[in-house]
Amino acid sequence: MISSDDLTLGRRPAGRTLMTADWLLAYHGEGHCLVPHGELVMENGNVIFAGRRFDGEVARKLDFGSALISPGLVDLDALSDIDTYVLVTDNQPGWAKGRIWPRSYVERGPYEMYSPEELAFQKRFSFGLSLLNGVTTAAPIASLYYRQWGETVAEFDAAADAAGDLGLRVFLSPAYRSGGMVLEAPGQILPMFDEGRGLAGLTDAIAFIERQHGRHGGLINGMLAPDRVETCTLDVLRRTMAAARDLDCRVRLHMAQGKLELDTMRQLHGVSGPQWMADHGLLSERLIAPHATYALPADLQHYADNGVSIAHSPLVSARMGSTLNSFAACRKLGINIGMATDTSPPDLLMNLLVGLIACRISEKASDAVLSKDLYDAATLGGAKALGRTDLGRLAPGAKADIAVFRLDDPYMTPTVDPITTLVLGGSGRVTQAVFVDGRLSMLDGKLAGFDIRAARERVQRQFEGLIAKYPDRSWQHPPVSEIFSPSYPILT
Ligand SMILES: [Zn+2]
């Protein structure tokens, strides 16, 4: 346990704070290096020293003992709703289980399945979970299936306040789309478009970013979030990329993530999503592209040529039977990769383990990728995707965005090397403390002004309310008991 009189949740300690532990991951020269019993000093939200020994005066010293002081993790697709994919993991096919709007639901008029308060609450809850898992920078993502259409400005204003209250760095704006997929008959899914709604969503997102960017001491950052390549028209994407230049922000667009998307893009435009974007000159280093699991070799070459970053969430992909082909091959091509959760549990360290396994299976080689490669992606790769050299690293001038991971947790393999231990441990539950912008945002599972256990109870009730509405948007509207079967027969 650390002992310090003036360390308070939600506060940035005054003056210089020195932290030490068995291991410090500092940034020197070209990359991370491990410093045994290293010292990190932060002041006014910035790192002023990260190395072997600090000679100057400090206001306090914190010794975390058997732990790694690490740059906080960057989550490029940070789950920000109550994950609905868990409902279809064992209940397939997804189109029959409310994952695609049936024509009858479109005709009755889609509606918001959560209240504005519920939408705001689930973001606050998710931001809390990010901090509990050592994430200091999050670009939230949520499903649009249960929405009337796109995300709303009101819930993102509330999300920005939640990030400010909890002390989480975020990159965000409401997601928009100019189209959606409609289930016309079993297995027959066709796109429908309403371009005006996409353009209106973009206008709202731009206004949101102009109003919110830089708030809460810089914790709030703009990022445009058109939903998916197949649900956006060319005009919406052209205007999106132009707006990103004007606003100097990033754009996240799901691309090359599934067979239905590839089939739809070929039917609509004759080529894959990345190829279509490349043909219209819309690929650039501003673009963050989840998940690339269905990227063709030419698509990946376009990413490499244009500086597109991949947001890699191996857990959700592997659970759906796909993987990036491969993490190692993409890096060899020179593509920047950042990590993402995108699903529940929103555990980035778990994703590093799954990413390591997935790459080795994909390459059929036990040395195809190393723990440090995944760790680089979760820190430096994510920061690069966001265009920030002051995040994802601990060096003078960087933001004091820090995660402290326990190495002596009984579940963790004994330490030979702290990075291998953390990646093979595969669990963010070893996160002991998180600082964002020098402020203590999480300590021993506790958050500033937010009771995560009470929130979890509320999440359950909210989720049950959503499940009760699933018949409305499931094919032929069966009762809930027929949509979601239990794993085993229920004995009554
Ligand atoms: Zn995703």
Residues whose N, C-alpha, C, O or C-beta is under 5 A from the ligand:
A	BS01	ZN	D77 P290 D342
